Amino acid sequence: MPGPAVVKKKLVIMGKSGAGKTSMRSLIFANYTANDTRRLGATIDVEHSTVQFMGDLNLNIWDCGGQHKYLDSYLSEQKENIFGNVEVLIFVFDLETSNKESEYVLYDECLQNLGQFSRDAKVYCLVHKMDKIQDPEQKKTVIEAYRKTLIQRSSMFRPGVYGTSIWDHTLYKAWSEIVYTLVPNMAVIKKHLSNFCRLTDAAEVVLFERATFLVVCCTSGYDDEEPRLEKYMSVSQGIKLYRNSCADQMSPFRSTHIRTRAYSLFIEPFTKSTYILVISADPEVEPAVTKANIDAARAHFSRLAD
């Protein structure tokens, strides 16, 4: 019997030269560390890459160079090629730019073309290099100012606006929320993950995509989801860094078990395309019990997620 059809989604990353587009893509999809990105050169024209994500979802990523000669071409003779059949436009704003208005003008022109060729596309704006601001309250003020301006300029689109940096978990948070919208059967996966959490009496359960370790979805018995999401993104970044370190030592990362006085935490390979994080509020829970629960659910989730 033929396997499930491959779902292809086109993602276009746009922004001025030096905004950090290629660095963030390399960090998320090519296992670079933040320090590694310093050796990356400028993108020449459009760099294409296809990333398999969650089984049969192929992300067709168009990383568009931000030099003036390329931008002019994207917005004129190449506009249908660049902006046609786009699922997601990710526009990267450079917090350190000396000409913010030119970024806004480019954004306006991109949305005009997107409205012509891909009216149903989702738009995400990443205000990048937020590590340059140390004060948390100032960060909130800056992002809110960008959000207000961008929504006013976005007409038929309602962009998601995120502050990001390659030096902390914010980049993982933004990209996790972007890819969350692209997985075709996410609602079904979320429902079954909630059932798994309830049936195993777990406090929290998180599903990570295997290659990128981006958060796919999560569930818990708590009401304060937002602080927990921040925690999961930090786990995502930390495991990615630790896994890279293991690879450098020729000792592949496989799983983690942490037990404290307050909880037990397990990170295990789950399906072909995912890892699972299970947190139990009972610190005395036996690792063998949690592992047995994970093993029992693996085949079922493999049909959903792979």
C-alpha positions in Angstrom: 0.0 0.0 0.0 1.3 3.5 -0.7 2.4 5.5 2.3 0.8 8.8 3.4 1.2 11.7 1.0 4.1 14.1 1.7 2.9 17.6 2.7 5.1 20.4 1.4 5.0 23.8 3.0 7.0 26.8 1.6 8.5 29.1 4.1 10.1 32.4 3.0 12.6 34.1 5.3 13.0 37.8 4.4 14.8 40.8 5.8 17.7 43.2 5.3 21.3 42.0 5.0 22.8 41.3 8.4 19.6 40.9 10.3 20.5 37.3 11.3 18.2 35.2 9.0 20.8 32.6 8.1 22.2 32.4 11.6 18.7 31.5 13.0 18.0 29.0 10.3 21.4 27.3 10.9 20.8 27.2 14.6 17.4 25.6 14.3 17.8 23.3 11.4 21.5 22.6 11.0 22.6 22.0 14.6 24.9 25.1 14.7 25.6 26.7 18.0 25.4 30.4 18.5 29.1 30.7 18.4 29.3 28.6 15.1 27.1 31.2 13.3 29.9 33.7 13.4 31.6 31.9 10.6 28.6 32.1 8.3 28.9 34.4 5.3 26.2 36.5 3.6 23.5 34.6 1.7 23.9 34.9 -2.1 20.5 35.4 -3.7 18.1 32.7 -2.4 19.4 29.7 -0.5 16.9 26.7 -0.7 16.7 23.9 1.7 14.2 21.2 2.4 13.7 19.9 6.0 11.7 16.9 6.9 9.7 17.7 10.0 7.3 15.4 11.9 7.2 12.5 9.4 5.6 13.5 6.2 5.8 17.3 6.5 8.5 18.8 4.3 9.5 22.4 5.0 10.7 24.1 1.8 12.7 27.0 3.2 13.7 30.0 1.0 16.3 32.0 2.8 16.4 35.3 0.8 19.7 37.3 0.8 19.1 40.8 2.0 21.5 42.9 -0.2 19.8 45.6 -2.2 20.4 44.1 -5.6 18.6 40.9 -4.5 15.8 42.6 -2.8 15.1 44.7 -5.9 14.9 41.5 -7.9 12.6 39.7 -5.4 10.1 42.6 -5.6 10.1 43.0 -9.4 11.1 40.3 -11.9 11.1 37.4 -9.3 8.1 38.4 -7.3 5.8 35.6 -8.4 8.5 33.0 -8.0 9.4 34.3 -4.5 5.9 35.1 -3.2 3.8 32.4 -5.0 2.5 29.4 -3.0 3.9 30.7 0.3 2.6 29.1 3.5 4.6 31.2 5.9 6.5 34.5 5.5 9.0 35.1 8.3 10.3 38.7 8.2 13.3 39.4 10.4 13.8 42.9 11.8 17.3 43.9 13.0 17.1 45.6 16.4 20.5 47.2 15.7 19.5 48.7 12.3 20.4 52.3 11.7 17.4 52.7 9.3 14.3 51.2 10.8 12.0 52.9 8.3 13.7 51.1 5.3 12.9 47.8 7.0 9.3 48.8 7.4 9.1 49.9 3.7 10.6 46.5 2.7 8.0 44.7 4.9 5.2 46.7 3.3 6.4 45.7 -0.2 6.7 42.1 0.8 3.1 42.1 2.1 1.9 43.7 -1.1 3.3 40.9 -3.1 2.2 38.3 -0.6 -1.4 39.7 -0.9 -1.2 39.3 -4.6 0.2 35.8 -4.8 -0.4 34.1 -1.4 -3.3 35.7 0.3 -3.8 32.9 2.8 -0.2 32.9 4.0 0.7 33.4 7.7 3.1 36.2 8.6 5.5 36.2 11.5 7.8 39.1 12.4 10.9 38.3 14.4 12.6 41.3 16.1 16.1 39.8 16.3 19.1 40.4 18.5 17.0 41.2 21.5 20.0 40.1 23.7 21.3 43.7 23.1 18.6 44.8 25.6 19.3 43.7 29.2 16.2 45.1 31.0 13.2 42.8 30.7 10.7 45.7 31.0 12.5 47.5 28.2 12.3 44.4 26.0 8.5 44.2 26.5 8.2 47.9 25.6 10.2 47.5 22.4 8.3 44.4 21.3 5.0 46.0 22.0 6.0 49.1 20.0 7.0 46.9 17.0 3.7 44.9 17.4 1.6 48.0 17.3 3.3 49.4 14.3 3.4 46.1 12.3 -0.3 45.4 12.9 -1.2 48.8 11.7 0.9 48.3 8.5 -0.2 44.7 7.8 -3.7 45.3 6.3 -5.2 41.9 5.5 -2.5 40.0 7.5 -2.3 39.8 11.2 1.4 39.0 12.0 2.7 37.2 15.0 5.5 39.3 16.5 8.3 37.8 18.6 11.5 39.1 20.1 14.3 36.7 19.4 18.0 36.0 20.0 20.4 33.2 19.0 21.7 33.4 22.6 18.6 32.2 24.5 15.5 30.2 24.2 13.4 33.0 22.5 14.4 31.8 19.1 13.1 28.2 19.9 9.9 29.7 21.2 9.2 31.6 18.0 10.0 28.8 15.7 8.1 26.3 17.8 5.0 28.4 17.5 5.5 28.8 13.8 5.9 25.1 13.0 3.0 24.3 15.4 0.6 25.9 12.8 2.0 23.8 10.0 1.6 20.2 11.3 -1.6 18.9 9.6 -3.0 16.8 12.4 -1.8 18.8 15.4 -5.2 18.9 17.1 -5.4 15.1 17.0 -1.8 14.8 18.4 -2.6 17.3 21.2 -5.8 15.4 22.1 -4.0 12.1 22.4 -1.1 13.6 24.3 -3.6 15.0 26.9 -5.1 11.5 27.2 -1.6 10.0 27.7 -0.9 12.6 30.4 -4.2 11.8 32.2 -4.0 8.0 32.0 -0.4 7.9 33.2 -1.0 10.4 36.0 1.8 12.6 34.7 2.0 16.3 35.7 3.4 17.5 32.4 4.0 15.9 29.0 5.9 17.6 26.1 6.5 16.3 22.5 9.7 17.5 20.8 10.5 17.1 17.1 13.5 14.8 17.0 15.9 16.6 14.7 15.4 20.2 15.8 14.1 19.6 19.3 11.5 22.2 18.7 8.4 21.9 21.0 5.6 20.3 18.9 2.9 20.4 21.6 2.5 20.1 25.3 -0.1 19.4 28.0 -0.4 19.5 31.7 -2.9 19.7 34.6 -2.0 23.3 35.4 -3.6 26.6 34.4 -0.4 28.7 34.1 0.6 27.5 30.7 2.7 30.5 29.6 5.4 30.2 32.2 5.6 26.5 31.5 6.0 27.1 27.8 8.9 29.3 28.6 10.4 26.4 30.6 9.9 23.9 27.8 11.6 26.3 25.4 14.6 26.5 27.7 14.6 22.7 27.9 14.5 22.6 24.1 17.6 24.9 23.8 19.4 23.1 26.6 19.0 19.6 25.2 20.0 20.8 21.7 23.2 22.2 23.1 23.8 19.1 25.2 23.2 16.8 22.3 25.6 18.8 20.1 28.2 18.4 22.9 27.6 14.7 23.0 28.1 14.4 19.3 31.4 16.3 19.6 32.5 13.6 22.0 31.4 10.8 19.7 28.8 9.7 22.3 25.3 10.2 20.9 22.6 11.6 23.3 19.8 9.1 23.9 17.8 9.8 27.0 17.8 11.7 30.4 16.3 10.8 33.8 16.4 13.4 36.6 15.0 12.8 40.0 14.7 15.5 42.7 12.7 15.8 46.0 9.8 17.4 44.1 9.6 15.6 40.8 10.9 13.0 38.3 11.7 14.0 34.8 12.2 11.7 31.8 13.3 12.5 28.2 13.1 9.5 25.9 13.1 8.8 22.2 9.4 8.3 21.3 8.5 7.9 17.6 10.7 8.1 14.5 10.2 11.9 14.5 9.8 12.8 18.1 11.2 12.8 21.7 8.9 12.9 24.7 9.3 14.6 28.0 7.3 13.3 30.9 7.3 15.0 34.3 5.9 13.2 37.3 5.0 15.1 40.5 5.8 11.9 42.4 9.5 11.8 42.8 9.4 8.2 43.9 7.9 6.9 40.6 10.0 4.1 39.3 11.8 4.8 36.0 10.7 1.4 34.8 7.0 2.4 35.2 7.4 5.6 33.2 9.4 3.8 30.5 6.7 1.1 30.3 4.0 3.8 29.8 6.1 5.5 27.1 6.7 2.1 25.3 3.0 1.2 25.5 2.0 4.5 23.8 4.8 4.5 21.2 3.1 2.5 18.4 -0.1 4.5 18.8 1.6 7.9 18.5 3.8 6.6 15.6 0.6 6.4 13.5 -0.3 10.0 14.4 3.1 11.8 14.3 5.2 9.9 11.7 
